[in-house]
Amino acid sequence: MINSDDFKELLIKSLNLEDISADEIDDSEALFGDDGLGLDSVDSIELVLMIEKEYGVKISDSSQYETIFSTVQSLLTYINENKK
């Protein structure tokens, strides 16, 4: 099972998020948009590739993207439920 802190560290490293640390990211904070981390569409592509590479989890149903990628917690839940 992947824990939140390890995932947030990888998220920061993979997306080159500067001036933020893992403890500053709340698990229920929005990943996209002005109210959260402020990730954009390019970040989403990089995030999908990182998840596939690091965890072997493919996110193939694009209709679920909004739900899966809403928060760190929702993304971790999806990864942990689908990790091989």
N, CA and C atoms as a LAMMPS dump frame, in Angstrom:
ITEM: TIMESTEP
0
ITEM: NUMBER OF ATOMS
252
ITEM: BOX BOUNDS ff ff ff
-5.0000000000000000e+02 5.0000000000000000e+02
-5.0000000000000000e+02 5.0000000000000000e+02
-5.0000000000000000e+02 5.0000000000000000e+02
ITEM: ATOMS id mol type element x y z
1 1 1 N 0.846 -1.191 0
2 1 2 C 0 0 0
3 1 3 C 0.886 1.248 0
4 2 1 N 0.553 2.162 -0.837
5 2 2 C 1.312 3.399 -0.974
6 2 3 C 0.786 4.399 0.052
7 3 1 N 1.718 4.996 0.803
8 3 2 C 1.245 5.98 1.775
9 3 3 C 1.272 7.393 1.193
10 4 1 N 0.541 8.234 1.828
11 4 2 C 0.321 9.596 1.343
12 4 3 C 1.618 10.398 1.226
13 5 1 N 2.466 10.335 2.242
14 5 2 C 3.698 11.136 2.226
15 5 3 C 4.627 10.724 1.09
16 6 1 N 4.783 9.416 0.886
17 6 2 C 5.644 8.947 -0.212
18 6 3 C 5.092 9.39 -1.561
19 7 1 N 3.767 9.291 -1.71
20 7 2 C 3.15 9.695 -2.966
21 7 3 C 3.331 11.194 -3.212
22 8 1 N 3.138 11.998 -2.181
23 8 2 C 3.278 13.455 -2.344
24 8 3 C 4.71 13.838 -2.691
25 9 1 N 5.694 13.143 -2.113
26 9 2 C 7.096 13.409 -2.463
27 9 3 C 7.345 13.099 -3.932
28 10 1 N 6.809 11.968 -4.41
29 10 2 C 6.957 11.603 -5.817
30 10 3 C 6.228 12.591 -6.719
31 11 1 N 5.064 13.029 -6.295
32 11 2 C 4.291 14.026 -7.033
33 11 3 C 5.096 15.318 -7.198
34 12 1 N 5.678 15.787 -6.129
35 12 2 C 6.481 17.009 -6.157
36 12 3 C 7.678 16.847 -7.09
37 13 1 N 8.358 15.717 -6.975
38 13 2 C 9.54 15.465 -7.803
39 13 3 C 9.166 15.308 -9.28
40 14 1 N 8.146 14.514 -9.566
41 14 2 C 7.768 14.226 -10.952
42 14 3 C 7.243 15.444 -11.697
43 15 1 N 6.528 16.314 -10.988
44 15 2 C 5.934 17.485 -11.634
45 15 3 C 6.761 18.751 -11.43
46 16 1 N 7.937 18.595 -10.835
47 16 2 C 8.825 19.726 -10.586
48 16 3 C 8.106 20.872 -9.872
49 17 1 N 7.36 20.521 -8.842
50 17 2 C 6.657 21.546 -8.066
51 17 3 C 7.661 22.212 -7.135
52 18 1 N 7.878 23.475 -7.352
53 18 2 C 8.851 24.211 -6.557
54 18 3 C 8.148 24.943 -5.429
55 19 1 N 8.868 25.207 -4.389
56 19 2 C 8.37 25.995 -3.26
57 19 3 C 7.202 25.341 -2.529
58 20 1 N 7.141 24.016 -2.532
59 20 2 C 6.108 23.321 -1.778
60 20 3 C 6.701 22.023 -1.245
61 21 1 N 6.29 21.662 -0.045
62 21 2 C 6.749 20.41 0.549
63 21 3 C 5.552 19.493 0.754
64 22 1 N 5.827 18.218 0.973
65 22 2 C 4.763 17.222 1.114
66 22 3 C 3.823 17.56 2.263
67 23 1 N 4.349 18.097 3.344
68 23 2 C 3.486 18.41 4.486
69 23 3 C 2.586 19.621 4.243
70 24 1 N 2.834 20.351 3.171
71 24 2 C 1.977 21.483 2.814
72 24 3 C 0.805 21.074 1.916
73 25 1 N 0.806 19.835 1.453
74 25 2 C -0.261 19.34 0.594
75 25 3 C -1.237 18.543 1.447
76 26 1 N -2.46 19.015 1.518
77 26 2 C -3.501 18.32 2.263
78 26 3 C -4.07 17.206 1.382
79 27 1 N -4.317 16.047 1.968
80 27 2 C -4.828 14.91 1.196
81 27 3 C -6.179 15.191 0.546
82 28 1 N -6.937 16.111 1.113
83 28 2 C -8.263 16.409 0.563
84 28 3 C -8.28 17.678 -0.287
85 29 1 N -7.104 18.255 -0.511
86 29 2 C -6.985 19.461 -1.339
87 29 3 C -7.135 19.109 -2.821
88 30 1 N -7.81 19.956 -3.553
89 30 2 C -7.979 19.742 -4.994
90 30 3 C -6.62 19.761 -5.691
91 31 1 N -6.439 18.861 -6.632
92 31 2 C -5.189 18.825 -7.386
93 31 3 C -5.177 19.856 -8.507
94 32 1 N -6.342 20.095 -9.116
95 32 2 C -6.443 20.994 -10.258
96 32 3 C -7.293 22.208 -9.909
97 33 1 N -7.029 23.294 -10.601
98 33 2 C -7.811 24.508 -10.389
99 33 3 C -7.164 25.451 -9.402
100 34 1 N -7.749 26.62 -9.307
101 34 2 C -7.192 27.678 -8.464
102 34 3 C -7.339 27.411 -6.976
103 35 1 N -8.275 26.542 -6.6
104 35 2 C -8.514 26.291 -5.182
105 35 3 C -7.559 25.277 -4.573
106 36 1 N -6.775 24.6 -5.382
107 36 2 C -5.899 23.561 -4.863
108 36 3 C -4.462 23.779 -5.259
109 37 1 N -3.836 22.71 -5.692
110 37 2 C -2.434 22.79 -6.105
111 37 3 C -2.252 23.569 -7.394
112 38 1 N -3.294 23.69 -8.175
113 38 2 C -3.213 24.462 -9.407
114 38 3 C -2.584 23.717 -10.562
115 39 1 N -2.665 22.384 -10.549
116 39 2 C -2.136 21.612 -11.664
117 39 3 C -2.949 21.894 -12.922
118 40 1 N -2.316 21.695 -14.088
119 40 2 C -3.005 21.945 -15.352
120 40 3 C -3.026 20.684 -16.213
121 41 1 N -3.484 20.804 -17.444
122 41 2 C -3.645 19.644 -18.321
123 41 3 C -2.312 18.968 -18.65
124 42 1 N -1.253 19.738 -18.776
125 42 2 C 0.067 19.152 -19.032
126 42 3 C 0.494 18.321 -17.818
127 43 1 N 0.242 18.858 -16.62
128 43 2 C 0.557 18.117 -15.401
129 43 3 C -0.219 16.811 -15.343
130 44 1 N -1.464 16.827 -15.803
131 44 2 C -2.284 15.609 -15.75
132 44 3 C -1.68 14.505 -16.619
133 45 1 N -1.147 14.871 -17.766
134 45 2 C -0.511 13.883 -18.645
135 45 3 C 0.728 13.307 -17.964
136 46 1 N 1.539 14.178 -17.384
137 46 2 C 2.734 13.732 -16.683
138 46 3 C 2.375 12.856 -15.487
139 47 1 N 1.289 13.198 -14.812
140 47 2 C 0.832 12.439 -13.656
141 47 3 C 0.386 11.039 -14.056
142 48 1 N -0.357 10.935 -15.149
143 48 2 C -0.798 9.624 -15.65
144 48 3 C 0.412 8.764 -15.999
145 49 1 N 1.393 9.343 -16.688
146 49 2 C 2.594 8.597 -17.064
147 49 3 C 3.388 8.157 -15.842
148 50 1 N 3.488 9.023 -14.839
149 50 2 C 4.207 8.693 -13.613
150 50 3 C 3.532 7.544 -12.874
151 51 1 N 2.216 7.559 -12.818
152 51 2 C 1.466 6.506 -12.127
153 51 3 C 1.655 5.168 -12.836
154 52 1 N 1.62 5.186 -14.158
155 52 2 C 1.84 3.959 -14.919
156 52 3 C 3.247 3.423 -14.707
157 53 1 N 4.227 4.317 -14.745
158 53 2 C 5.628 3.907 -14.611
159 53 3 C 5.948 3.429 -13.199
160 54 1 N 5.568 4.209 -12.21
161 54 2 C 5.944 3.91 -10.824
162 54 3 C 5.116 2.801 -10.184
163 55 1 N 3.841 2.728 -10.519
164 55 2 C 2.938 1.812 -9.821
165 55 3 C 2.303 0.758 -10.721
166 56 1 N 2.515 0.841 -12.029
167 56 2 C 1.94 -0.129 -12.94
168 56 3 C 0.433 -0.047 -13.043
169 57 1 N -0.117 1.12 -12.746
170 57 2 C -1.565 1.312 -12.769
171 57 3 C -1.93 2.161 -13.982
172 58 1 N -2.801 1.612 -14.813
173 58 2 C -3.287 2.355 -15.975
174 58 3 C -4.662 2.928 -15.657
175 59 1 N -4.874 4.145 -16.073
176 59 2 C -6.169 4.796 -15.895
177 59 3 C -6.75 4.954 -17.295
178 60 1 N -7.538 3.979 -17.682
179 60 2 C -7.994 3.927 -19.067
180 60 3 C -9.38 4.517 -19.285
181 61 1 N -10.165 4.64 -18.241
182 61 2 C -11.523 5.173 -18.387
183 61 3 C -11.509 6.685 -18.158
184 62 1 N -11.436 7.429 -19.254
185 62 2 C -11.33 8.881 -19.146
186 62 3 C -12.56 9.53 -18.515
187 63 1 N -13.679 8.839 -18.516
188 63 2 C -14.885 9.403 -17.89
189 63 3 C -14.749 9.469 -16.37
190 64 1 N -13.777 8.739 -15.811
191 64 2 C -13.554 8.749 -14.363
192 64 3 C -12.438 9.699 -13.939
193 65 1 N -11.768 10.33 -14.886
194 65 2 C -10.633 11.192 -14.566
195 65 3 C -10.961 12.243 -13.507
196 66 1 N -12.082 12.909 -13.671
197 66 2 C -12.427 13.989 -12.744
198 66 3 C -12.537 13.47 -11.314
199 67 1 N -13.105 12.307 -11.131
200 67 2 C -13.243 11.715 -9.8
201 67 3 C -11.906 11.215 -9.283
202 68 1 N -11.184 10.475 -10.105
203 68 2 C -9.912 9.886 -9.689
204 68 3 C -8.894 10.966 -9.338
205 69 1 N -8.826 12.011 -10.15
206 69 2 C -7.816 13.046 -9.977
207 69 3 C -8.297 14.255 -9.164
208 70 1 N -9.364 14.102 -8.428
209 70 2 C -9.889 15.253 -7.685
210 70 3 C -8.989 15.649 -6.518
211 71 1 N -8.48 14.674 -5.764
212 71 2 C -7.618 14.961 -4.603
213 71 3 C -6.501 13.927 -4.525
214 72 1 N -5.53 14.193 -3.671
215 72 2 C -4.472 13.208 -3.419
216 72 3 C -5.103 11.922 -2.891
217 73 1 N -6.045 12.051 -1.97
218 73 2 C -6.667 10.866 -1.376
219 73 3 C -7.417 10.032 -2.406
220 74 1 N -8.18 10.668 -3.289
221 74 2 C -8.926 9.901 -4.293
222 74 3 C -7.973 9.201 -5.258
223 75 1 N -6.877 9.855 -5.585
224 75 2 C -5.89 9.258 -6.476
225 75 3 C -5.184 8.087 -5.797
226 76 1 N -4.814 8.259 -4.535
227 76 2 C -4.181 7.172 -3.786
228 76 3 C -5.11 5.976 -3.634
229 77 1 N -6.367 6.239 -3.379
230 77 2 C -7.344 5.162 -3.259
231 77 3 C -7.401 4.369 -4.553
232 78 1 N -7.48 5.062 -5.676
233 78 2 C -7.531 4.395 -6.977
234 78 3 C -6.265 3.573 -7.218
235 79 1 N -5.111 4.158 -6.961
236 79 2 C -3.837 3.454 -7.178
237 79 3 C -3.768 2.206 -6.303
238 80 1 N -4.068 2.352 -5.013
239 80 2 C -3.968 1.22 -4.099
240 80 3 C -4.973 0.114 -4.435
241 81 1 N -6.142 0.475 -4.956
242 81 2 C -7.14 -0.53 -5.325
243 81 3 C -6.798 -1.231 -6.641
244 82 1 N -5.983 -0.599 -7.474
245 82 2 C -5.699 -1.15 -8.8
246 82 3 C -4.247 -1.568 -9.003
247 83 1 N -3.43 -1.416 -7.967
248 83 2 C -2.009 -1.773 -8.072
249 83 3 C -1.872 -3.286 -8.172
250 84 1 N -0.999 -3.702 -9.066
251 84 2 C -0.806 -5.141 -9.284
252 84 3 C 0.165 -5.708 -8.291
